[in-house]
Every structure is written in structure tokens, then in C-alpha cells.
Amino acid sequence: MQCAEIGDKVRIDIPDKDDPDYRYHNEHGEIADVRRDDAGEPTEDDRDSYLYRVRLASGEQIDVRWRDLRPPIE
């Protein structure tokens, strides 16, 4: 099950300060691409099979899974 679509506005939620991508925590952006892979097979969670490319407000892009996405803060 895909959790977001191209064009959706999102906020990155990576609260673990030890995560190398923590620097993106609370950054806002837009879904630029959605790719499907087999990452959901070991977890048996189809949501893990989607990789979301987010274009941040800064122009930088980051690839994240569904658990790192939240609605934007308006």
C-alpha cells in the first residue's frame, strides 16, 4: 500500500538523533518520485516496499520510507 503520491506535501520525521539523516528532521518538501522495491518482503509489510524521493524546500532530495513521512505543518 503506497502511503504518498507524487506532488504530495510532506514533512520528514526522523527523531532519532543518532540517525545520520536526523539533519532532515522536520524539513518540509514534496514527493518527487515513488519507487517500488522488495524491502517489504523480509518485514512482510507492503508499505516497506515503497521508497519516496522527497524534494526539500532547499532543493536537496532525500529518499525515505513511509515511517519517515508526516503531513506538513501548516
mmCIF file as gemmi writes it, N, C-alpha and C atoms, coordinates in Angstrom:
data_model
loop_
_atom_site.group_PDB
_atom_site.id
_atom_site.type_symbol
_atom_site.label_atom_id
_atom_site.label_alt_id
_atom_site.label_comp_id
_atom_site.label_asym_id
_atom_site.label_entity_id
_atom_site.label_seq_id
_atom_site.pdbx_PDB_ins_code
_atom_site.Cartn_x
_atom_site.Cartn_y
_atom_site.Cartn_z
_atom_site.occupancy
_atom_site.B_iso_or_equiv
_atom_site.pdbx_formal_charge
_atom_site.auth_seq_id
_atom_site.auth_asym_id
_atom_site.pdbx_PDB_model_num
ATOM 1 N N . MET Axp A 1 ? 0.84 -1.177 0 1 0 ? 1 A 1
ATOM 2 C CA . MET Axp A 1 ? 0 0 0 1 0 ? 1 A 1
ATOM 3 C C . MET Axp A 1 ? 0.888 1.244 0 1 0 ? 1 A 1
ATOM 4 N N . GLN Axp A 2 ? 0.757 2.042 -1.012 1 0 ? 2 A 1
ATOM 5 C CA . GLN Axp A 2 ? 1.518 3.283 -1.142 1 0 ? 2 A 1
ATOM 6 C C . GLN Axp A 2 ? 0.912 4.332 -0.21 1 0 ? 2 A 1
ATOM 7 N N . CYS Axp A 3 ? 1.756 5.03 0.544 1 0 ? 3 A 1
ATOM 8 C CA . CYS Axp A 3 ? 1.293 5.99 1.553 1 0 ? 3 A 1
ATOM 9 C C . CYS Axp A 3 ? 1.272 7.427 1.071 1 0 ? 3 A 1
ATOM 10 N N . ALA Axp A 4 ? 1.968 7.732 -0.01 1 0 ? 4 A 1
ATOM 11 C CA . ALA Axp A 4 ? 2.009 9.095 -0.541 1 0 ? 4 A 1
ATOM 12 C C . ALA Axp A 4 ? 2.174 9.025 -2.046 1 0 ? 4 A 1
ATOM 13 N N . GLU Axp A 5 ? 1.814 10.104 -2.715 1 0 ? 5 A 1
ATOM 14 C CA . GLU Axp A 5 ? 1.896 10.156 -4.169 1 0 ? 5 A 1
ATOM 15 C C . GLU Axp A 5 ? 2.727 11.359 -4.615 1 0 ? 5 A 1
ATOM 16 N N . ILE Axp A 6 ? 3.204 11.298 -5.841 1 0 ? 6 A 1
ATOM 17 C CA . ILE Axp A 6 ? 3.969 12.397 -6.406 1 0 ? 6 A 1
ATOM 18 C C . ILE Axp A 6 ? 3.15 13.681 -6.286 1 0 ? 6 A 1
ATOM 19 N N . GLY Axp A 7 ? 3.8 14.718 -5.791 1 0 ? 7 A 1
ATOM 20 C CA . GLY Axp A 7 ? 3.151 16.014 -5.626 1 0 ? 7 A 1
ATOM 21 C C . GLY Axp A 7 ? 2.648 16.273 -4.217 1 0 ? 7 A 1
ATOM 22 N N . ASP Axp A 8 ? 2.537 15.223 -3.389 1 0 ? 8 A 1
ATOM 23 C CA . ASP Axp A 8 ? 2.087 15.416 -2.011 1 0 ? 8 A 1
ATOM 24 C C . ASP Axp A 8 ? 3.107 16.235 -1.224 1 0 ? 8 A 1
ATOM 25 N N . LYS Axp A 9 ? 2.609 17.138 -0.421 1 0 ? 9 A 1
ATOM 26 C CA . LYS Axp A 9 ? 3.448 17.913 0.5 1 0 ? 9 A 1
ATOM 27 C C . LYS Axp A 9 ? 3.636 17.079 1.763 1 0 ? 9 A 1
ATOM 28 N N . VAL Axp A 10 ? 4.889 17.01 2.252 1 0 ? 10 A 1
ATOM 29 C CA . VAL Axp A 10 ? 5.204 16.177 3.414 1 0 ? 10 A 1
ATOM 30 C C . VAL Axp A 10 ? 6.216 16.872 4.317 1 0 ? 10 A 1
ATOM 31 N N . ARG Axp A 11 ? 6.34 16.302 5.504 1 0 ? 11 A 1
ATOM 32 C CA . ARG Axp A 11 ? 7.364 16.72 6.467 1 0 ? 11 A 1
ATOM 33 C C . ARG Axp A 11 ? 8.158 15.477 6.821 1 0 ? 11 A 1
ATOM 34 N N . ILE Axp A 12 ? 9.47 15.601 6.901 1 0 ? 12 A 1
ATOM 35 C CA . ILE Axp A 12 ? 10.342 14.491 7.282 1 0 ? 12 A 1
ATOM 36 C C . ILE Axp A 12 ? 10.336 14.374 8.811 1 0 ? 12 A 1
ATOM 37 N N . ASP Axp A 13 ? 10.151 13.16 9.302 1 0 ? 13 A 1
ATOM 38 C CA . ASP Axp A 13 ? 10.135 12.913 10.746 1 0 ? 13 A 1
ATOM 39 C C . ASP Axp A 13 ? 11.153 11.82 11.068 1 0 ? 13 A 1
ATOM 40 N N . ILE Axp A 14 ? 12.359 12.238 11.451 1 0 ? 14 A 1
ATOM 41 C CA . ILE Axp A 14 ? 13.43 11.319 11.856 1 0 ? 14 A 1
ATOM 42 C C . ILE Axp A 14 ? 13.909 11.793 13.229 1 0 ? 14 A 1
ATOM 43 N N . PRO Axp A 15 ? 13.215 11.377 14.307 1 0 ? 15 A 1
ATOM 44 C CA . PRO Axp A 15 ? 13.503 11.919 15.638 1 0 ? 15 A 1
ATOM 45 C C . PRO Axp A 15 ? 14.75 11.366 16.323 1 0 ? 15 A 1
ATOM 46 N N . ASP Axp A 16 ? 15.311 10.281 15.808 1 0 ? 16 A 1
ATOM 47 C CA . ASP Axp A 16 ? 16.474 9.661 16.432 1 0 ? 16 A 1
ATOM 48 C C . ASP Axp A 16 ? 17.731 10.471 16.121 1 0 ? 16 A 1
ATOM 49 N N . LYS Axp A 17 ? 18.265 11.13 17.118 1 0 ? 17 A 1
ATOM 50 C CA . LYS Axp A 17 ? 19.433 11.992 16.916 1 0 ? 17 A 1
ATOM 51 C C . LYS Axp A 17 ? 20.677 11.22 16.486 1 0 ? 17 A 1
ATOM 52 N N . ASP Axp A 18 ? 20.687 9.898 16.657 1 0 ? 18 A 1
ATOM 53 C CA . ASP Axp A 18 ? 21.817 9.076 16.219 1 0 ? 18 A 1
ATOM 54 C C . ASP Axp A 18 ? 21.697 8.647 14.762 1 0 ? 18 A 1
ATOM 55 N N . ASP Axp A 19 ? 20.555 8.88 14.152 1 0 ? 19 A 1
ATOM 56 C CA . ASP Axp A 19 ? 20.341 8.536 12.747 1 0 ? 19 A 1
ATOM 57 C C . ASP Axp A 19 ? 21.1 9.545 11.89 1 0 ? 19 A 1
ATOM 58 N N . PRO Axp A 20 ? 21.881 9.081 10.915 1 0 ? 20 A 1
ATOM 59 C CA . PRO Axp A 20 ? 22.643 10.012 10.07 1 0 ? 20 A 1
ATOM 60 C C . PRO Axp A 20 ? 21.757 11.001 9.31 1 0 ? 20 A 1
ATOM 61 N N . ASP Axp A 21 ? 20.497 10.657 9.088 1 0 ? 21 A 1
ATOM 62 C CA . ASP Axp A 21 ? 19.585 11.548 8.379 1 0 ? 21 A 1
ATOM 63 C C . ASP Axp A 21 ? 18.803 12.464 9.323 1 0 ? 21 A 1
ATOM 64 N N . TYR Axp A 22 ? 19.147 12.469 10.597 1 0 ? 22 A 1
ATOM 65 C CA . TYR Axp A 22 ? 18.458 13.324 11.561 1 0 ? 22 A 1
ATOM 66 C C . TYR Axp A 22 ? 18.469 14.791 11.132 1 0 ? 22 A 1
ATOM 67 N N . ARG Axp A 23 ? 19.496 15.195 10.41 1 0 ? 23 A 1
ATOM 68 C CA . ARG Axp A 23 ? 19.599 16.601 9.98 1 0 ? 23 A 1
ATOM 69 C C . ARG Axp A 23 ? 18.399 17.032 9.141 1 0 ? 23 A 1
ATOM 70 N N . TYR Axp A 24 ? 17.631 16.063 8.616 1 0 ? 24 A 1
ATOM 71 C CA . TYR Axp A 24 ? 16.44 16.375 7.824 1 0 ? 24 A 1
ATOM 72 C C . TYR Axp A 24 ? 15.165 16.423 8.672 1 0 ? 24 A 1
ATOM 73 N N . HIS Axp A 25 ? 15.264 16.12 9.941 1 0 ? 25 A 1
ATOM 74 C CA . HIS Axp A 25 ? 14.093 16.086 10.817 1 0 ? 25 A 1
ATOM 75 C C . HIS Axp A 25 ? 13.347 17.424 10.766 1 0 ? 25 A 1
ATOM 76 N N . ASN Axp A 26 ? 12.051 17.34 10.545 1 0 ? 26 A 1
ATOM 77 C CA . ASN Axp A 26 ? 11.129 18.485 10.453 1 0 ? 26 A 1
ATOM 78 C C . ASN Axp A 26 ? 11.295 19.33 9.192 1 0 ? 26 A 1
ATOM 79 N N . GLU Axp A 27 ? 12.11 18.88 8.232 1 0 ? 27 A 1
ATOM 80 C CA . GLU Axp A 27 ? 12.205 19.572 6.941 1 0 ? 27 A 1
ATOM 81 C C . GLU Axp A 27 ? 10.927 19.287 6.142 1 0 ? 27 A 1
ATOM 82 N N . HIS Axp A 28 ? 10.497 20.261 5.37 1 0 ? 28 A 1
ATOM 83 C CA . HIS Axp A 28 ? 9.312 20.112 4.527 1 0 ? 28 A 1
ATOM 84 C C . HIS Axp A 28 ? 9.727 19.956 3.07 1 0 ? 28 A 1
ATOM 85 N N . GLY Axp A 29 ? 8.896 19.241 2.324 1 0 ? 29 A 1
ATOM 86 C CA . GLY Axp A 29 ? 9.17 19.057 0.915 1 0 ? 29 A 1
ATOM 87 C C . GLY Axp A 29 ? 7.978 18.483 0.183 1 0 ? 29 A 1
ATOM 88 N N . GLU Axp A 30 ? 8.26 17.981 -1.001 1 0 ? 30 A 1
ATOM 89 C CA . GLU Axp A 30 ? 7.223 17.441 -1.878 1 0 ? 30 A 1
ATOM 90 C C . GLU Axp A 30 ? 7.708 16.109 -2.439 1 0 ? 30 A 1
ATOM 91 N N . ILE Axp A 31 ? 6.8 15.146 -2.534 1 0 ? 31 A 1
ATOM 92 C CA . ILE Axp A 31 ? 7.151 13.849 -3.118 1 0 ? 31 A 1
ATOM 93 C C . ILE Axp A 31 ? 7.454 14.074 -4.604 1 0 ? 31 A 1
ATOM 94 N N . ALA Axp A 32 ? 8.679 13.754 -5.01 1 0 ? 32 A 1
ATOM 95 C CA . ALA Axp A 32 ? 9.122 13.943 -6.392 1 0 ? 32 A 1
ATOM 96 C C . ALA Axp A 32 ? 9.063 12.645 -7.189 1 0 ? 32 A 1
ATOM 97 N N . ASP Axp A 33 ? 9.168 11.511 -6.492 1 0 ? 33 A 1
ATOM 98 C CA . ASP Axp A 33 ? 9.162 10.214 -7.17 1 0 ? 33 A 1
ATOM 99 C C . ASP Axp A 33 ? 8.837 9.147 -6.144 1 0 ? 33 A 1
ATOM 100 N N . VAL Axp A 34 ? 8.237 8.058 -6.619 1 0 ? 34 A 1
ATOM 101 C CA . VAL Axp A 34 ? 7.952 6.906 -5.771 1 0 ? 34 A 1
ATOM 102 C C . VAL Axp A 34 ? 8.465 5.683 -6.511 1 0 ? 34 A 1
ATOM 103 N N . ARG Axp A 35 ? 9.293 4.908 -5.83 1 0 ? 35 A 1
ATOM 104 C CA . ARG Axp A 35 ? 9.846 3.688 -6.43 1 0 ? 35 A 1
ATOM 105 C C . ARG Axp A 35 ? 9.454 2.491 -5.594 1 0 ? 35 A 1
ATOM 106 N N . ARG Axp A 36 ? 9.284 1.384 -6.244 1 0 ? 36 A 1
ATOM 107 C CA . ARG Axp A 36 ? 8.919 0.151 -5.552 1 0 ? 36 A 1
ATOM 108 C C . ARG Axp A 36 ? 10.118 -0.792 -5.58 1 0 ? 36 A 1
ATOM 109 N N . ASP Axp A 37 ? 10.35 -1.469 -4.45 1 0 ? 37 A 1
ATOM 110 C CA . ASP Axp A 37 ? 11.424 -2.458 -4.376 1 0 ? 37 A 1
ATOM 111 C C . ASP Axp A 37 ? 10.934 -3.638 -3.552 1 0 ? 37 A 1
ATOM 112 N N . ASP Axp A 38 ? 11.845 -4.51 -3.151 1 0 ? 38 A 1
ATOM 113 C CA . ASP Axp A 38 ? 11.436 -5.714 -2.411 1 0 ? 38 A 1
ATOM 114 C C . ASP Axp A 38 ? 11.731 -5.619 -0.917 1 0 ? 38 A 1
ATOM 115 N N . ALA Axp A 39 ? 11.905 -4.412 -0.392 1 0 ? 39 A 1
ATOM 116 C CA . ALA Axp A 39 ? 12.226 -4.242 1.029 1 0 ? 39 A 1
ATOM 117 C C . ALA Axp A 39 ? 11.099 -4.718 1.942 1 0 ? 39 A 1
ATOM 118 N N . GLY Axp A 40 ? 9.889 -4.831 1.434 1 0 ? 40 A 1
ATOM 119 C CA . GLY Axp A 40 ? 8.771 -5.295 2.249 1 0 ? 40 A 1
ATOM 120 C C . GLY Axp A 40 ? 8.728 -6.79 2.448 1 0 ? 40 A 1
ATOM 121 N N . GLU Axp A 41 ? 9.487 -7.54 1.654 1 0 ? 41 A 1
ATOM 122 C CA . GLU Axp A 41 ? 9.458 -8.998 1.785 1 0 ? 41 A 1
ATOM 123 C C . GLU Axp A 41 ? 9.938 -9.483 3.154 1 0 ? 41 A 1
ATOM 124 N N . PRO Axp A 42 ? 11.106 -9.04 3.642 1 0 ? 42 A 1
ATOM 125 C CA . PRO Axp A 42 ? 11.547 -9.547 4.946 1 0 ? 42 A 1
ATOM 126 C C . PRO Axp A 42 ? 10.666 -9.068 6.109 1 0 ? 42 A 1
ATOM 127 N N . THR Axp A 43 ? 10.07 -7.893 5.974 1 0 ? 43 A 1
ATOM 128 C CA . THR Axp A 43 ? 9.248 -7.365 7.062 1 0 ? 43 A 1
ATOM 129 C C . THR Axp A 43 ? 7.795 -7.818 6.944 1 0 ? 43 A 1
ATOM 130 N N . GLU Axp A 44 ? 7.429 -8.34 5.773 1 0 ? 44 A 1
ATOM 131 C CA . GLU Axp A 44 ? 6.05 -8.732 5.463 1 0 ? 44 A 1
ATOM 132 C C . GLU Axp A 44 ? 5.095 -7.546 5.599 1 0 ? 44 A 1
ATOM 133 N N . ASP Axp A 45 ? 5.608 -6.353 5.345 1 0 ? 45 A 1
ATOM 134 C CA . ASP Axp A 45 ? 4.809 -5.132 5.375 1 0 ? 45 A 1
ATOM 135 C C . ASP Axp A 45 ? 4.971 -4.451 4.021 1 0 ? 45 A 1
ATOM 136 N N . ASP Axp A 46 ? 3.914 -4.478 3.226 1 0 ? 46 A 1
ATOM 137 C CA . ASP Axp A 46 ? 3.991 -3.94 1.871 1 0 ? 46 A 1
ATOM 138 C C . ASP Axp A 46 ? 4.382 -2.465 1.851 1 0 ? 46 A 1
ATOM 139 N N . ARG Axp A 47 ? 4.078 -1.722 2.91 1 0 ? 47 A 1
ATOM 140 C CA . ARG Axp A 47 ? 4.453 -0.301 2.956 1 0 ? 47 A 1
ATOM 141 C C . ARG Axp A 47 ? 5.96 -0.11 2.857 1 0 ? 47 A 1
ATOM 142 N N . ASP Axp A 48 ? 6.734 -1.085 3.321 1 0 ? 48 A 1
ATOM 143 C CA . ASP Axp A 48 ? 8.191 -1 3.263 1 0 ? 48 A 1
ATOM 144 C C . ASP Axp A 48 ? 8.736 -1.143 1.841 1 0 ? 48 A 1
ATOM 145 N N . SER Axp A 49 ? 7.89 -1.542 0.901 1 0 ? 49 A 1
ATOM 146 C CA . SER Axp A 49 ? 8.316 -1.744 -0.489 1 0 ? 49 A 1
ATOM 147 C C . SER Axp A 49 ? 8.287 -0.467 -1.315 1 0 ? 49 A 1
ATOM 148 N N . TYR Axp A 50 ? 7.986 0.656 -0.686 1 0 ? 50 A 1
ATOM 149 C CA . TYR Axp A 50 ? 7.955 1.93 -1.394 1 0 ? 50 A 1
ATOM 150 C C . TYR Axp A 50 ? 9.037 2.85 -0.851 1 0 ? 50 A 1
ATOM 151 N N . LEU Axp A 51 ? 9.794 3.426 -1.768 1 0 ? 51 A 1
ATOM 152 C CA . LEU Axp A 51 ? 10.832 4.391 -1.432 1 0 ? 51 A 1
ATOM 153 C C . LEU Axp A 51 ? 10.396 5.732 -2.022 1 0 ? 51 A 1
ATOM 154 N N . TYR Axp A 52 ? 10.306 6.729 -1.16 1 0 ? 52 A 1
ATOM 155 C CA . TYR Axp A 52 ? 9.8 8.04 -1.553 1 0 ? 52 A 1
ATOM 156 C C . TYR Axp A 52 ? 10.955 9.026 -1.687 1 0 ? 52 A 1
ATOM 157 N N . ARG Axp A 53 ? 11.078 9.617 -2.852 1 0 ? 53 A 1
ATOM 158 C CA . ARG Axp A 53 ? 12.079 10.664 -3.063 1 0 ? 53 A 1
ATOM 159 C C . ARG Axp A 53 ? 11.395 11.999 -2.77 1 0 ? 53 A 1
ATOM 160 N N . VAL Axp A 54 ? 11.925 12.702 -1.774 1 0 ? 54 A 1
ATOM 161 C CA . VAL Axp A 54 ? 11.352 13.978 -1.351 1 0 ? 54 A 1
ATOM 162 C C . VAL Axp A 54 ? 12.28 15.104 -1.778 1 0 ? 54 A 1
ATOM 163 N N . ARG Axp A 55 ? 11.723 16.075 -2.5 1 0 ? 55 A 1
ATOM 164 C CA . ARG Axp A 55 ? 12.457 17.281 -2.864 1 0 ? 55 A 1
ATOM 165 C C . ARG Axp A 55 ? 12.183 18.294 -1.763 1 0 ? 55 A 1
ATOM 166 N N . LEU Axp A 56 ? 13.211 18.606 -0.991 1 0 ? 56 A 1
ATOM 167 C CA . LEU Axp A 56 ? 13.075 19.519 0.132 1 0 ? 56 A 1
ATOM 168 C C . LEU Axp A 56 ? 12.971 20.962 -0.349 1 0 ? 56 A 1
ATOM 169 N N . ALA Axp A 57 ? 12.518 21.834 0.527 1 0 ? 57 A 1
ATOM 170 C CA . ALA Axp A 57 ? 12.386 23.25 0.185 1 0 ? 57 A 1
ATOM 171 C C . ALA Axp A 57 ? 13.723 23.841 -0.267 1 0 ? 57 A 1
ATOM 172 N N . SER Axp A 58 ? 14.827 23.289 0.254 1 0 ? 58 A 1
ATOM 173 C CA . SER Axp A 58 ? 16.168 23.766 -0.109 1 0 ? 58 A 1
ATOM 174 C C . SER Axp A 58 ? 16.588 23.326 -1.514 1 0 ? 58 A 1
ATOM 175 N N . GLY Axp A 59 ? 15.82 22.388 -2.114 1 0 ? 59 A 1
ATOM 176 C CA . GLY Axp A 59 ? 16.167 21.838 -3.418 1 0 ? 59 A 1
ATOM 177 C C . GLY Axp A 59 ? 16.871 20.497 -3.315 1 0 ? 59 A 1
ATOM 178 N N . GLU Axp A 60 ? 17.388 20.181 -2.133 1 0 ? 60 A 1
ATOM 179 C CA . GLU Axp A 60 ? 18.032 18.892 -1.899 1 0 ? 60 A 1
ATOM 180 C C . GLU Axp A 60 ? 16.979 17.789 -1.954 1 0 ? 60 A 1
ATOM 181 N N . GLN Axp A 61 ? 17.411 16.573 -2.31 1 0 ? 61 A 1
ATOM 182 C CA . GLN Axp A 61 ? 16.496 15.433 -2.353 1 0 ? 61 A 1
ATOM 183 C C . GLN Axp A 61 ? 16.969 14.355 -1.396 1 0 ? 61 A 1
ATOM 184 N N . ILE Axp A 62 ? 15.99 13.671 -0.79 1 0 ? 62 A 1
ATOM 185 C CA . ILE Axp A 62 ? 16.288 12.584 0.137 1 0 ? 62 A 1
ATOM 186 C C . ILE Axp A 62 ? 15.304 11.453 -0.131 1 0 ? 62 A 1
ATOM 187 N N . ASP Axp A 63 ? 15.785 10.218 -0.03 1 0 ? 63 A 1
ATOM 188 C CA . ASP Axp A 63 ? 14.935 9.041 -0.177 1 0 ? 63 A 1
ATOM 189 C C . ASP Axp A 63 ? 14.597 8.509 1.205 1 0 ? 63 A 1
ATOM 190 N N . VAL Axp A 64 ? 13.298 8.308 1.465 1 0 ? 64 A 1
ATOM 191 C CA . VAL Axp A 64 ? 12.838 7.834 2.768 1 0 ? 64 A 1
ATOM 192 C C . VAL Axp A 64 ? 11.743 6.796 2.588 1 0 ? 64 A 1
ATOM 193 N N . ARG Axp A 65 ? 11.474 6.072 3.649 1 0 ? 65 A 1
ATOM 194 C CA . ARG Axp A 65 ? 10.362 5.118 3.699 1 0 ? 65 A 1
ATOM 195 C C . ARG Axp A 65 ? 9.168 5.789 4.356 1 0 ? 65 A 1
ATOM 196 N N . TRP Axp A 66 ? 8.034 5.109 4.315 1 0 ? 66 A 1
ATOM 197 C CA . TRP Axp A 66 ? 6.773 5.652 4.82 1 0 ? 66 A 1
ATOM 198 C C . TRP Axp A 66 ? 6.857 6.1 6.266 1 0 ? 66 A 1
ATOM 199 N N . ARG Axp A 67 ? 7.646 5.4 7.08 1 0 ? 67 A 1
ATOM 200 C CA . ARG Axp A 67 ? 7.676 5.72 8.52 1 0 ? 67 A 1
ATOM 201 C C . ARG Axp A 67 ? 8.356 7.053 8.816 1 0 ? 67 A 1
ATOM 202 N N . ASP Axp A 68 ? 9.034 7.622 7.823 1 0 ? 68 A 1
ATOM 203 C CA . ASP Axp A 68 ? 9.713 8.913 7.993 1 0 ? 68 A 1
ATOM 204 C C . ASP Axp A 68 ? 8.911 10.087 7.448 1 0 ? 68 A 1
ATOM 205 N N . LEU Axp A 69 ? 7.684 9.838 7.01 1 0 ? 69 A 1
ATOM 206 C CA . LEU Axp A 69 ? 6.856 10.882 6.41 1 0 ? 69 A 1
ATOM 207 C C . LEU Axp A 69 ? 5.688 11.256 7.321 1 0 ? 69 A 1
ATOM 208 N N . ARG Axp A 70 ? 5.412 12.54 7.385 1 0 ? 70 A 1
ATOM 209 C CA . ARG Axp A 70 ? 4.263 13.071 8.136 1 0 ? 70 A 1
ATOM 210 C C . ARG Axp A 70 ? 3.623 14.173 7.309 1 0 ? 70 A 1
ATOM 211 N N . PRO Axp A 71 ? 2.402 14.546 7.637 1 0 ? 71 A 1
ATOM 212 C CA . PRO Axp A 71 ? 1.803 15.702 6.969 1 0 ? 71 A 1
ATOM 213 C C . PRO Axp A 71 ? 2.603 16.959 7.296 1 0 ? 71 A 1
ATOM 214 N N . PRO Axp A 72 ? 2.598 17.93 6.39 1 0 ? 72 A 1
ATOM 215 C CA . PRO Axp A 72 ? 3.335 19.164 6.66 1 0 ? 72 A 1
ATOM 216 C C . PRO Axp A 72 ? 2.692 19.939 7.8 1 0 ? 72 A 1
ATOM 217 N N . ILE Axp A 73 ? 3.499 20.751 8.459 1 0 ? 73 A 1
ATOM 218 C CA . ILE Axp A 73 ? 2.99 21.664 9.471 1 0 ? 73 A 1
ATOM 219 C C . ILE Axp A 73 ? 2.632 22.941 8.722 1 0 ? 73 A 1
ATOM 220 N N . GLU Axp A 74 ? 1.406 23.308 8.775 1 0 ? 74 A 1
ATOM 221 C CA . GLU Axp A 74 ? 0.923 24.486 8.039 1 0 ? 74 A 1
ATOM 222 C C . GLU Axp A 74 ? 1.293 25.759 8.773 1 0 ? 74 A 1
